[in-house]
Amino acid sequence: MEVTTGDILLAEPFMKDENFKRTVILLCEHNDKGSFGLVLNRKVDLKVNDVLPDFPTPNIELYAGGPVGLDTLHFIHTYGDLIEGSIPVREDVYWSGNFEQVKMLFETESIDPNRFRFFIGYSGWGPDQIASEMETKSWIISKNFNDVLLKDERLWNSILEYMGGDYKFVSNFPEDPQLN
């Protein structure tokens, strides 16, 4: 299966890399120059206000987007027509946009905070790196799961269950089969 922008990458069940073990990644950009994605299921013990004290809404959760660029803030949302500069990723999901406009929309309570997810850092791949990782079966691709803003602690399991068949079976694999 070919990887494209908007795909969801799920770490194979026994991936050892602690940065990506049991992760769910939304691939926001994929082209011949490389790929950019955000880990959807790694909440951190910080809020957006902890890294941006002037952000107008308290207690907005923050996620670890990946191990790269830990000094950067990224966001996805469902307000593509409302926020200038939004980049379409998949149906009804957008990446980035005019951050000053986002802050103003939060301040005026003109948007639903549940239709946003904020990330510190990101996941990045060089040219052909994902293709190489696909050959070694490091990732499972999901093209049809649409609720990427779902705040589900079991997101990795939930998407595999949704995919059905052998994937549903894989969703119940223990992280370390020797402990089973």
Secondary structure, DSSP 8 states (H G I E B T S, - for coil): ----TT-EEEE-TT---TTTTT-EEEEEEEETTEEEEEESS-EEEEEHHHH-TT-SSTT-EEEE--SEEEEEEEEEES-TTTSTT-EEEETTEEE---HHHHHHHHHTT-S-GGGEEEEEEEEEE-TTHHHHHHHTT-EEEESS---TT---TTHHHHHHHHH-HHHHHHTT--SSGGG-
